[in-house]
């Protein structure tokens, strides 16, 4: 079950694969290269995903 704060205040999820993260070296490098996908509430997490959740207040 998703934590209540995540459920109520979810904005978006920035998603990449662990392989792309290792190759790039950091989330900042992936962002700079435009390699993060923006996903919404209906995204189904896959094995190997690395996710940065954006949560409002």
C-alpha distance matrix in Angstrom:
0.0 3.8 6.5 8.8 11.7 10.3 9.5 12.9 15.0 14.2 17.7 17.6 16.8 19.9 19.8 22.3 22.8 23.5 27.0 27.8 26.5 28.8 31.7 31.4 31.0 28.7 26.2 29.2 31.4 29.0 28.7 32.6 33.0 30.7 28.5 25.0 23.4 21.7 18.7 16.9 13.6 14.3 15.0 13.9 13.8 16.8 18.0 20.0 18.4 18.7 16.8 17.9 15.6 17.7 16.4 18.8 19.7
3.8 0.0 3.8 6.3 8.3 6.5 6.3 9.8 11.4 10.6 14.1 14.3 13.8 17.0 17.4 20.3 21.4 22.2 25.8 26.1 24.6 27.2 29.9 29.3 28.9 26.2 23.5 26.2 28.7 26.3 25.8 29.6 30.3 27.9 26.1 22.5 21.0 19.0 16.2 14.3 11.3 12.9 13.5 13.3 13.1 16.4 17.9 19.4 17.1 16.9 14.4 14.9 12.2 14.1 12.6 15.1 16.1
6.5 3.8 0.0 3.8 5.6 5.4 6.3 8.8 10.2 10.5 14.1 15.0 14.9 18.1 19.0 22.0 23.3 23.7 27.4 27.5 25.6 28.1 31.0 30.1 29.3 26.4 23.8 26.2 29.0 27.1 26.3 29.9 31.1 28.9 27.4 23.7 22.6 20.4 18.2 16.2 13.5 15.9 16.5 16.6 16.1 19.4 20.6 21.6 19.2 18.2 15.6 15.2 12.4 13.6 11.4 13.5 13.7
8.8 6.3 3.8 0.0 3.8 5.4 5.0 6.1 8.4 9.8 13.6 15.4 16.1 19.6 21.1 24.3 26.0 26.7 30.4 30.2 28.4 31.1 33.8 32.6 31.9 28.8 25.9 28.0 30.9 29.0 27.8 31.4 32.7 30.3 29.1 25.4 24.1 21.4 19.1 16.6 13.8 16.5 17.8 18.6 18.6 22.2 23.8 24.7 22.1 21.1 18.1 17.3 13.9 14.2 11.2 12.3 11.9
11.7 8.3 5.6 3.8 0.0 3.8 5.4 5.3 5.8 7.7 11.1 13.3 14.4 17.6 19.6 23.0 25.0 25.7 29.4 28.8 26.7 29.5 32.1 30.6 29.8 26.5 23.5 25.2 28.4 26.7 25.2 28.6 30.3 28.0 27.2 23.4 22.4 19.6 17.9 15.7 13.6 16.9 17.8 19.1 18.9 22.5 24.1 24.5 21.6 20.0 16.7 15.1 11.6 11.3 7.9 8.7 8.3
10.3 6.5 5.4 5.4 3.8 0.0 3.8 5.6 5.4 5.2 8.8 10.2 10.9 14.3 16.1 19.4 21.5 22.5 26.0 25.4 23.6 26.6 29.1 27.6 27.2 24.0 20.9 22.8 25.8 23.8 22.4 26.0 27.3 24.9 23.9 20.1 18.9 16.2 14.3 12.3 10.3 13.5 14.2 15.5 15.3 18.9 20.7 21.1 18.1 16.7 13.3 12.1 8.6 8.9 6.4 8.6 9.7
9.5 6.3 6.3 5.0 5.4 3.8 0.0 3.8 5.9 5.9 9.6 11.1 12.4 16.1 17.7 21.2 23.2 24.6 28.0 27.5 26.1 29.2 31.5 30.2 30.0 26.9 23.7 25.7 28.5 26.1 24.7 28.3 29.4 26.7 25.6 21.8 20.0 17.1 14.6 11.8 9.0 11.9 13.5 15.0 15.6 19.4 21.6 22.6 19.6 18.9 15.5 14.9 11.3 11.4 9.0 10.4 11.5
12.9 9.8 8.8 6.1 5.3 5.6 3.8 0.0 3.8 6.0 9.2 11.9 14.1 17.7 19.9 23.5 25.9 27.3 30.8 29.9 28.3 31.5 33.7 32.1 31.9 28.6 25.2 26.7 29.7 27.6 25.7 29.2 30.6 27.7 27.1 23.4 21.7 18.4 16.3 13.3 11.0 14.3 16.3 18.2 19.0 22.8 25.1 25.8 22.6 21.6 18.0 16.7 12.9 11.9 8.8 8.7 9.0
15.0 11.4 10.2 8.4 5.8 5.4 5.9 3.8 0.0 3.8 6.3 9.5 11.9 15.2 17.9 21.6 24.3 25.7 29.0 27.7 26.1 29.3 31.4 29.4 29.2 25.8 22.3 23.5 26.6 24.7 22.6 25.9 27.5 24.8 24.6 20.8 19.5 16.2 14.8 12.3 11.0 14.7 16.0 18.4 18.7 22.4 24.7 24.9 21.4 19.9 16.2 14.2 10.5 8.6 5.4 5.0 6.3
14.2 10.6 10.5 9.8 7.7 5.2 5.9 6.0 3.8 0.0 3.8 6.0 8.3 11.8 14.3 18.0 20.8 22.4 25.6 24.3 22.9 26.3 28.2 26.4 26.5 23.2 19.6 21.1 23.9 21.7 19.8 23.2 24.5 21.7 21.2 17.4 15.9 12.6 11.0 8.7 7.8 11.6 12.5 15.0 15.3 19.0 21.4 21.5 18.0 16.7 12.9 11.4 7.7 6.4 4.6 6.3 9.1
17.7 14.1 14.1 13.6 11.1 8.8 9.6 9.2 6.3 3.8 0.0 3.8 7.2 10.2 13.3 17.0 20.2 22.1 25.0 23.2 22.0 25.6 27.0 24.9 25.3 21.9 18.2 19.2 21.9 19.7 17.3 20.5 21.9 18.9 18.9 15.3 13.8 10.2 9.5 7.7 8.5 12.1 12.7 15.8 16.2 19.6 22.2 21.9 18.2 16.7 13.0 11.0 7.8 5.4 5.4 6.4 9.9
17.6 14.3 15.0 15.4 13.3 10.2 11.1 11.9 9.5 6.0 3.8 0.0 3.8 6.7 9.6 13.3 16.6 18.8 21.5 19.7 18.7 22.4 23.7 21.8 22.5 19.4 15.7 17.0 19.3 16.7 14.7 18.1 19.0 15.9 15.5 11.8 10.1 6.7 6.0 5.3 7.3 10.4 10.0 13.1 13.3 16.4 19.0 18.6 14.8 13.6 10.0 8.6 6.3 5.3 7.3 9.5 13.2
16.8 13.8 14.9 16.1 14.4 10.9 12.4 14.1 11.9 8.3 7.2 3.8 0.0 3.8 6.1 9.9 12.9 15.0 17.9 16.3 15.3 18.9 20.4 18.8 19.4 16.5 13.0 15.0 17.0 14.2 12.9 16.6 17.2 14.4 13.2 9.4 8.1 5.7 5.2 6.3 8.1 10.4 8.7 11.1 10.5 13.2 15.6 14.9 11.1 9.8 6.3 5.7 4.5 5.9 8.8 11.9 15.4
19.9 17.0 18.1 19.6 17.6 14.3 16.1 17.7 15.2 11.8 10.2 6.7 3.8 0.0 3.8 7.1 10.6 12.7 15.1 13.1 12.2 15.9 17.0 15.2 16.1 13.3 9.7 11.7 13.4 10.4 9.3 13.1 13.5 10.9 9.6 5.8 5.5 4.7 6.3 9.0 11.5 13.1 10.7 12.8 11.5 13.3 15.3 13.8 10.0 8.3 5.7 5.1 6.4 7.8 11.3 14.3 17.9
19.8 17.4 19.0 21.1 19.6 16.1 17.7 19.9 17.9 14.3 13.3 9.6 6.1 3.8 0.0 3.8 7.0 9.6 12.0 10.4 10.1 13.7 14.8 13.8 15.0 12.9 9.9 12.7 13.5 10.1 10.4 14.0 13.5 11.3 8.8 5.5 5.1 6.3 7.0 10.2 12.4 13.0 9.8 10.9 9.1 10.1 11.8 10.3 6.6 5.8 4.7 6.6 8.7 11.0 14.3 17.6 21.1
22.3 20.3 22.0 24.3 23.0 19.4 21.2 23.5 21.6 18.0 17.0 13.3 9.9 7.1 3.8 0.0 3.8 6.7 8.4 6.6 7.0 10.4 11.3 10.8 12.4 11.1 9.0 12.0 11.9 8.4 10.0 13.2 12.0 10.6 7.2 5.5 6.5 9.2 10.3 13.7 15.9 16.0 12.5 12.8 10.5 10.1 11.0 8.5 5.8 5.4 6.7 8.9 11.8 14.3 17.7 21.0 24.4
22.8 21.4 23.3 26.0 25.0 21.5 23.2 25.9 24.3 20.8 20.2 16.6 12.9 10.6 7.0 3.8 0.0 3.8 5.3 5.3 6.3 8.8 10.0 10.7 12.2 11.9 10.9 14.2 13.5 10.5 13.0 15.8 14.1 13.4 9.7 9.0 9.9 12.7 13.3 16.5 18.1 17.8 14.0 13.4 10.5 8.9 8.6 5.6 4.6 5.6 8.5 11.5 14.4 17.4 20.6 24.1 27.3
23.5 22.2 23.7 26.7 25.7 22.5 24.6 27.3 25.7 22.4 22.1 18.8 15.0 12.7 9.6 6.7 3.8 0.0 3.8 5.5 5.0 6.2 8.6 9.9 10.3 10.5 10.5 14.1 13.4 11.3 14.2 16.7 15.5 15.5 12.1 11.5 13.1 15.7 16.3 19.3 20.6 20.6 16.9 15.9 12.6 10.8 9.2 5.4 5.9 5.8 9.5 12.2 15.5 18.6 21.6 25.2 28.2
27.0 25.8 27.4 30.4 29.4 26.0 28.0 30.8 29.0 25.6 25.0 21.5 17.9 15.1 12.0 8.4 5.3 3.8 0.0 3.8 5.4 5.2 6.2 8.6 9.9 11.3 12.0 15.0 13.4 11.4 14.8 16.7 14.8 15.4 11.9 12.5 14.3 17.5 18.5 21.8 23.4 23.1 19.3 18.3 15.3 12.9 11.3 7.8 9.0 9.4 12.9 15.4 18.8 21.7 24.9 28.4 31.5
27.8 26.1 27.5 30.2 28.8 25.4 27.5 29.9 27.7 24.3 23.2 19.7 16.3 13.1 10.4 6.6 5.3 5.5 3.8 0.0 3.8 5.5 5.1 6.1 8.4 9.3 9.5 12.1 10.2 7.9 11.4 13.0 11.0 11.6 8.3 9.4 11.8 15.1 16.8 20.3 22.5 22.4 18.7 18.5 15.8 14.1 13.4 10.0 9.7 9.4 12.2 14.0 17.5 20.0 23.4 26.7 29.9
26.5 24.6 25.6 28.4 26.7 23.6 26.1 28.3 26.1 22.9 22.0 18.7 15.3 12.2 10.1 7.0 6.3 5.0 5.4 3.8 0.0 3.8 5.4 5.2 5.9 6.0 6.6 9.7 8.5 7.0 10.3 12.3 11.4 12.2 9.4 9.6 12.5 15.2 16.9 20.3 22.2 22.7 19.2 19.0 16.0 14.9 14.0 10.3 9.6 7.9 10.6 11.9 15.6 18.1 21.4 24.7 27.7
28.8 27.2 28.1 31.1 29.5 26.6 29.2 31.5 29.3 26.3 25.6 22.4 18.9 15.9 13.7 10.4 8.8 6.2 5.2 5.5 3.8 0.0 3.8 5.5 5.1 7.3 9.4 12.0 10.4 9.9 13.5 14.8 13.8 15.3 12.6 13.3 16.1 19.0 20.6 23.9 25.6 26.0 22.3 21.8 18.5 16.9 15.2 11.5 11.9 10.6 13.7 15.1 18.9 21.4 24.7 28.0 30.8
31.7 29.9 31.0 33.8 32.1 29.1 31.5 33.7 31.4 28.2 27.0 23.7 20.4 17.0 14.8 11.3 10.0 8.6 6.2 5.1 5.4 3.8 0.0 3.8 5.6 8.5 10.6 12.3 9.7 9.2 13.0 13.6 11.8 13.9 11.4 13.2 16.2 19.4 21.4 25.0 27.1 27.3 23.6 23.4 20.5 18.6 17.4 13.7 14.0 13.1 16.0 17.3 21.0 23.2 26.7 29.8 32.8
31.4 29.3 30.1 32.6 30.6 27.6 30.2 32.1 29.4 26.4 24.9 21.8 18.8 15.2 13.8 10.8 10.7 9.9 8.6 6.1 5.2 5.5 3.8 0.0 3.8 5.7 7.7 8.8 5.9 6.1 9.7 10.0 8.8 11.2 9.5 11.2 14.7 17.6 20.1 23.6 26.1 26.7 23.2 23.5 20.8 19.6 18.8 15.2 14.6 12.9 15.0 15.5 19.2 21.0 24.5 27.4 30.4
31.0 28.9 29.3 31.9 29.8 27.2 30.0 31.9 29.2 26.5 25.3 22.5 19.4 16.1 15.0 12.4 12.2 10.3 9.9 8.4 5.9 5.1 5.6 3.8 0.0 3.8 7.3 8.5 6.7 8.1 11.2 11.7 11.6 14.0 12.4 13.3 16.9 19.4 21.7 24.9 27.0 28.0 24.6 24.7 21.6 20.7 19.5 15.7 15.3 13.0 15.1 15.2 19.0 20.9 24.1 27.0 29.7
28.7 26.2 26.4 28.8 26.5 24.0 26.9 28.6 25.8 23.2 21.9 19.4 16.5 13.3 12.9 11.1 11.9 10.5 11.3 9.3 6.0 7.3 8.5 5.7 3.8 0.0 3.8 5.3 5.2 6.5 8.7 10.0 10.8 12.5 11.3 11.4 14.9 16.9 19.3 22.3 24.4 25.7 22.6 23.1 20.1 19.8 19.1 15.6 14.3 11.3 12.7 12.1 15.7 17.3 20.6 23.3 26.0
26.2 23.5 23.8 25.9 23.5 20.9 23.7 25.2 22.3 19.6 18.2 15.7 13.0 9.7 9.9 9.0 10.9 10.5 12.0 9.5 6.6 9.4 10.6 7.7 7.3 3.8 0.0 3.8 5.4 5.0 6.1 8.6 9.8 10.4 9.3 8.4 11.8 13.4 15.8 18.7 20.9 22.5 19.5 20.5 17.9 18.1 18.1 14.9 12.7 9.5 9.9 8.9 12.4 13.8 17.2 20.0 22.8
29.2 26.2 26.2 28.0 25.2 22.8 25.7 26.7 23.5 21.1 19.2 17.0 15.0 11.7 12.7 12.0 14.2 14.1 15.0 12.1 9.7 12.0 12.3 8.8 8.5 5.3 3.8 0.0 3.8 5.4 5.0 6.1 8.6 9.8 10.1 9.8 13.4 14.7 17.7 20.5 23.0 24.8 22.1 23.5 21.2 21.6 21.8 18.6 16.3 13.2 13.1 11.4 14.5 14.9 18.3 20.5 23.2
31.4 28.7 29.0 30.9 28.4 25.8 28.5 29.7 26.6 23.9 21.9 19.3 17.0 13.4 13.5 11.9 13.5 13.4 13.4 10.2 8.5 10.4 9.7 5.9 6.7 5.2 5.4 3.8 0.0 3.8 5.4 5.1 6.2 8.6 8.7 9.9 13.7 15.8 18.9 22.1 24.8 26.2 23.2 24.3 22.0 21.8 21.8 18.4 16.6 14.1 14.8 13.9 17.2 18.0 21.5 23.8 26.8
29.0 26.3 27.1 29.0 26.7 23.8 26.1 27.6 24.7 21.7 19.7 16.7 14.2 10.4 10.1 8.4 10.5 11.3 11.4 7.9 7.0 9.9 9.2 6.1 8.1 6.5 5.0 5.4 3.8 0.0 3.8 5.4 5.1 6.1 5.2 6.2 10.0 12.5 15.5 18.9 21.7 22.8 19.7 20.8 18.7 18.5 18.9 15.7 13.6 11.5 12.2 11.9 15.2 16.2 19.9 22.5 25.7
28.7 25.8 26.3 27.8 25.2 22.4 24.7 25.7 22.6 19.8 17.3 14.7 12.9 9.3 10.4 10.0 13.0 14.2 14.8 11.4 10.3 13.5 13.0 9.7 11.2 8.7 6.1 5.0 5.4 3.8 0.0 3.8 5.4 5.0 6.1 6.0 9.4 10.9 14.4 17.5 20.5 22.0 19.4 21.2 19.5 19.9 20.9 18.0 15.3 13.0 12.5 11.3 14.0 14.1 17.9 20.0 23.2
32.6 29.6 29.9 31.4 28.6 26.0 28.3 29.2 25.9 23.2 20.5 18.1 16.6 13.1 14.0 13.2 15.8 16.7 16.7 13.0 12.3 14.8 13.6 10.0 11.7 10.0 8.6 6.1 5.1 5.4 3.8 0.0 3.8 5.5 7.8 9.1 12.4 14.1 17.7 20.9 24.1 25.5 22.9 24.7 23.0 23.3 24.0 21.0 18.7 16.4 16.3 15.0 17.6 17.5 21.1 22.9 26.1
33.0 30.3 31.1 32.7 30.3 27.3 29.4 30.6 27.5 24.5 21.9 19.0 17.2 13.5 13.5 12.0 14.1 15.5 14.8 11.0 11.4 13.8 11.8 8.8 11.6 10.8 9.8 8.6 6.2 5.1 5.4 3.8 0.0 3.8 5.5 8.3 11.4 13.9 17.4 20.9 24.2 25.0 22.1 23.7 22.2 21.9 22.6 19.6 17.6 16.1 16.5 16.1 18.9 19.3 23.0 25.1 28.5
30.7 27.9 28.9 30.3 28.0 24.9 26.7 27.7 24.8 21.7 18.9 15.9 14.4 10.9 11.3 10.6 13.4 15.5 15.4 11.6 12.2 15.3 13.9 11.2 14.0 12.5 10.4 9.8 8.6 6.1 5.0 5.5 3.8 0.0 3.8 5.8 8.2 10.5 14.0 17.5 20.9 21.7 19.1 21.0 19.9 20.0 21.4 18.9 16.4 15.1 14.9 14.4 16.8 17.0 20.7 22.7 26.3
28.5 26.1 27.4 29.1 27.2 23.9 25.6 27.1 24.6 21.2 18.9 15.5 13.2 9.6 8.8 7.2 9.7 12.1 11.9 8.3 9.4 12.6 11.4 9.5 12.4 11.3 9.3 10.1 8.7 5.2 6.1 7.8 5.5 3.8 0.0 3.8 6.5 9.7 12.7 16.4 19.6 20.0 16.9 18.4 17.0 16.6 17.8 15.2 13.0 12.1 12.5 13.0 15.7 16.7 20.5 23.0 26.6
25.0 22.5 23.7 25.4 23.4 20.1 21.8 23.4 20.8 17.4 15.3 11.8 9.4 5.8 5.5 5.5 9.0 11.5 12.5 9.4 9.6 13.3 13.2 11.2 13.3 11.4 8.4 9.8 9.9 6.2 6.0 9.1 8.3 5.8 3.8 0.0 3.8 6.5 9.5 13.1 16.1 16.9 14.0 15.7 14.3 14.7 16.2 14.0 11.0 9.8 9.3 9.6 12.0 13.1 16.8 19.5 23.0
23.4 21.0 22.6 24.1 22.4 18.9 20.0 21.7 19.5 15.9 13.8 10.1 8.1 5.5 5.1 6.5 9.9 13.1 14.3 11.8 12.5 16.1 16.2 14.7 16.9 14.9 11.8 13.4 13.7 10.0 9.4 12.4 11.4 8.2 6.5 3.8 0.0 3.8 6.3 10.0 13.3 13.6 10.9 13.0 12.4 13.2 15.5 14.1 10.9 10.7 9.6 10.4 11.8 12.8 16.3 18.9 22.6
21.7 19.0 20.4 21.4 19.6 16.2 17.1 18.4 16.2 12.6 10.2 6.7 5.7 4.7 6.3 9.2 12.7 15.7 17.5 15.1 15.2 19.0 19.4 17.6 19.4 16.9 13.4 14.7 15.8 12.5 10.9 14.1 13.9 10.5 9.7 6.5 3.8 0.0 3.8 7.0 10.5 11.6 9.7 12.6 12.6 14.4 17.1 16.2 12.6 12.0 9.7 9.7 9.9 10.2 13.4 15.7 19.5
18.7 16.2 18.2 19.1 17.9 14.3 14.6 16.3 14.8 11.0 9.5 6.0 5.2 6.3 7.0 10.3 13.3 16.3 18.5 16.8 16.9 20.6 21.4 20.1 21.7 19.3 15.8 17.7 18.9 15.5 14.4 17.7 17.4 14.0 12.7 9.5 6.3 3.8 0.0 3.8 7.1 7.8 6.0 9.3 10.1 12.5 15.6 15.5 12.0 12.1 9.6 10.3 9.7 10.5 13.0 15.5 19.1
16.9 14.3 16.2 16.6 15.7 12.3 11.8 13.3 12.3 8.7 7.7 5.3 6.3 9.0 10.2 13.7 16.5 19.3 21.8 20.3 20.3 23.9 25.0 23.6 24.9 22.3 18.7 20.5 22.1 18.9 17.5 20.9 20.9 17.5 16.4 13.1 10.0 7.0 3.8 0.0 3.8 5.6 5.8 9.5 11.1 14.2 17.5 18.0 14.5 14.6 11.6 11.9 10.1 10.3 11.8 13.9 17.3
13.6 11.3 13.5 13.8 13.6 10.3 9.0 11.0 11.0 7.8 8.5 7.3 8.1 11.5 12.4 15.9 18.1 20.6 23.4 22.5 22.2 25.6 27.1 26.1 27.0 24.4 20.9 23.0 24.8 21.7 20.5 24.1 24.2 20.9 19.6 16.1 13.3 10.5 7.1 3.8 0.0 3.8 5.7 8.7 10.6 14.2 17.4 18.5 15.2 15.6 12.6 13.2 10.7 11.3 11.7 13.9 16.8
14.3 12.9 15.9 16.5 16.9 13.5 11.9 14.3 14.7 11.6 12.1 10.4 10.4 13.1 13.0 16.0 17.8 20.6 23.1 22.4 22.7 26.0 27.3 26.7 28.0 25.7 22.5 24.8 26.2 22.8 22.0 25.5 25.0 21.7 20.0 16.9 13.6 11.6 7.8 5.6 3.8 0.0 3.8 6.4 9.4 12.6 16.1 17.8 14.9 16.2 13.9 15.3 13.5 14.7 15.4 17.7 20.6
15.0 13.5 16.5 17.8 17.8 14.2 13.5 16.3 16.0 12.5 12.7 10.0 8.7 10.7 9.8 12.5 14.0 16.9 19.3 18.7 19.2 22.3 23.6 23.2 24.6 22.6 19.5 22.1 23.2 19.7 19.4 22.9 22.1 19.1 16.9 14.0 10.9 9.7 6.0 5.8 5.7 3.8 0.0 3.8 6.3 9.2 12.8 14.1 11.3 12.8 11.0 13.0 12.0 13.9 15.4 18.3 21.4
13.9 13.3 16.6 18.6 19.1 15.5 15.0 18.2 18.4 15.0 15.8 13.1 11.1 12.8 10.9 12.8 13.4 15.9 18.3 18.5 19.0 21.8 23.4 23.5 24.7 23.1 20.5 23.5 24.3 20.8 21.2 24.7 23.7 21.0 18.4 15.7 13.0 12.6 9.3 9.5 8.7 6.4 3.8 0.0 3.8 6.4 10.0 12.1 10.0 12.4 11.4 14.2 13.7 16.3 17.7 20.8 23.8
13.8 13.1 16.1 18.6 18.9 15.3 15.6 19.0 18.7 15.3 16.2 13.3 10.5 11.5 9.1 10.5 10.5 12.6 15.3 15.8 16.0 18.5 20.5 20.8 21.6 20.1 17.9 21.2 22.0 18.7 19.5 23.0 22.2 19.9 17.0 14.3 12.4 12.6 10.1 11.1 10.6 9.4 6.3 3.8 0.0 3.8 6.9 8.7 6.6 9.1 8.7 12.0 12.3 15.5 17.2 20.7 23.6
16.8 16.4 19.4 22.2 22.5 18.9 19.4 22.8 22.4 19.0 19.6 16.4 13.2 13.3 10.1 10.1 8.9 10.8 12.9 14.1 14.9 16.9 18.6 19.6 20.7 19.8 18.1 21.6 21.8 18.5 19.9 23.3 21.9 20.0 16.6 14.7 13.2 14.4 12.5 14.2 14.2 12.6 9.2 6.4 3.8 0.0 3.8 6.1 5.6 9.1 10.3 14.0 15.1 18.4 20.4 24.0 27.0
18.0 17.9 20.6 23.8 24.1 20.7 21.6 25.1 24.7 21.4 22.2 19.0 15.6 15.3 11.8 11.0 8.6 9.2 11.3 13.4 14.0 15.2 17.4 18.8 19.5 19.1 18.1 21.8 21.8 18.9 20.9 24.0 22.6 21.4 17.8 16.2 15.5 17.1 15.6 17.5 17.4 16.1 12.8 10.0 6.9 3.8 0.0 3.8 5.6 9.0 11.2 15.0 16.6 20.2 22.3 26.0 28.8
20.0 19.4 21.6 24.7 24.5 21.1 22.6 25.8 24.9 21.5 21.9 18.6 14.9 13.8 10.3 8.5 5.6 5.4 7.8 10.0 10.3 11.5 13.7 15.2 15.7 15.6 14.9 18.6 18.4 15.7 18.0 21.0 19.6 18.9 15.2 14.0 14.1 16.2 15.5 18.0 18.5 17.8 14.1 12.1 8.7 6.1 3.8 0.0 3.8 6.6 9.7 13.3 15.7 19.3 21.7 25.5 28.4
18.4 17.1 19.2 22.1 21.6 18.1 19.6 22.6 21.4 18.0 18.2 14.8 11.1 10.0 6.6 5.8 4.6 5.9 9.0 9.7 9.6 11.9 14.0 14.6 15.3 14.3 12.7 16.3 16.6 13.6 15.3 18.7 17.6 16.4 13.0 11.0 10.9 12.6 12.0 14.5 15.2 14.9 11.3 10.0 6.6 5.6 5.6 3.8 0.0 3.8 6.2 9.9 12.2 15.6 18.2 21.9 24.9
18.7 16.9 18.2 21.1 20.0 16.7 18.9 21.6 19.9 16.7 16.7 13.6 9.8 8.3 5.8 5.4 5.6 5.8 9.4 9.4 7.9 10.6 13.1 12.9 13.0 11.3 9.5 13.2 14.1 11.5 13.0 16.4 16.1 15.1 12.1 9.8 10.7 12.0 12.1 14.6 15.6 16.2 12.8 12.4 9.1 9.1 9.0 6.6 3.8 0.0 3.8 6.9 9.9 13.2 16.0 19.7 22.6
16.8 14.4 15.6 18.1 16.7 13.3 15.5 18.0 16.2 12.9 13.0 10.0 6.3 5.7 4.7 6.7 8.5 9.5 12.9 12.2 10.6 13.7 16.0 15.0 15.1 12.7 9.9 13.1 14.8 12.2 12.5 16.3 16.5 14.9 12.5 9.3 9.6 9.7 9.6 11.6 12.6 13.9 11.0 11.4 8.7 10.3 11.2 9.7 6.2 3.8 0.0 3.8 6.1 9.6 12.3 16.0 19.0
17.9 14.9 15.2 17.3 15.1 12.1 14.9 16.7 14.2 11.4 11.0 8.6 5.7 5.1 6.6 8.9 11.5 12.2 15.4 14.0 11.9 15.1 17.3 15.5 15.2 12.1 8.9 11.4 13.9 11.9 11.3 15.0 16.1 14.4 13.0 9.6 10.4 9.7 10.3 11.9 13.2 15.3 13.0 14.2 12.0 14.0 15.0 13.3 9.9 6.9 3.8 0.0 3.8 6.6 9.6 13.1 16.1
15.6 12.2 12.4 13.9 11.6 8.6 11.3 12.9 10.5 7.7 7.8 6.3 4.5 6.4 8.7 11.8 14.4 15.5 18.8 17.5 15.6 18.9 21.0 19.2 19.0 15.7 12.4 14.5 17.2 15.2 14.0 17.6 18.9 16.8 15.7 12.0 11.8 9.9 9.7 10.1 10.7 13.5 12.0 13.7 12.3 15.1 16.6 15.7 12.2 9.9 6.1 3.8 0.0 3.8 6.2 9.9 12.9
17.7 14.1 13.6 14.2 11.3 8.9 11.4 11.9 8.6 6.4 5.4 5.3 5.9 7.8 11.0 14.3 17.4 18.6 21.7 20.0 18.1 21.4 23.2 21.0 20.9 17.3 13.8 14.9 18.0 16.2 14.1 17.5 19.3 17.0 16.7 13.1 12.8 10.2 10.5 10.3 11.3 14.7 13.9 16.3 15.5 18.4 20.2 19.3 15.6 13.2 9.6 6.6 3.8 0.0 3.8 6.8 10.2
16.4 12.6 11.4 11.2 7.9 6.4 9.0 8.8 5.4 4.6 5.4 7.3 8.8 11.3 14.3 17.7 20.6 21.6 24.9 23.4 21.4 24.7 26.7 24.5 24.1 20.6 17.2 18.3 21.5 19.9 17.9 21.1 23.0 20.7 20.5 16.8 16.3 13.4 13.0 11.8 11.7 15.4 15.4 17.7 17.2 20.4 22.3 21.7 18.2 16.0 12.3 9.6 6.2 3.8 0.0 3.8 6.8
18.8 15.1 13.5 12.3 8.7 8.6 10.4 8.7 5.0 6.3 6.4 9.5 11.9 14.3 17.6 21.0 24.1 25.2 28.4 26.7 24.7 28.0 29.8 27.4 27.0 23.3 20.0 20.5 23.8 22.5 20.0 22.9 25.1 22.7 23.0 19.5 18.9 15.7 15.5 13.9 13.9 17.7 18.3 20.8 20.7 24.0 26.0 25.5 21.9 19.7 16.0 13.1 9.9 6.8 3.8 0.0 3.8
19.7 16.1 13.7 11.9 8.3 9.7 11.5 9.0 6.3 9.1 9.9 13.2 15.4 17.9 21.1 24.4 27.3 28.2 31.5 29.9 27.7 30.8 32.8 30.4 29.7 26.0 22.8 23.2 26.8 25.7 23.2 26.1 28.5 26.3 26.6 23.0 22.6 19.5 19.1 17.3 16.8 20.6 21.4 23.8 23.6 27.0 28.8 28.4 24.9 22.6 19.0 16.1 12.9 10.2 6.8 3.8 0.0
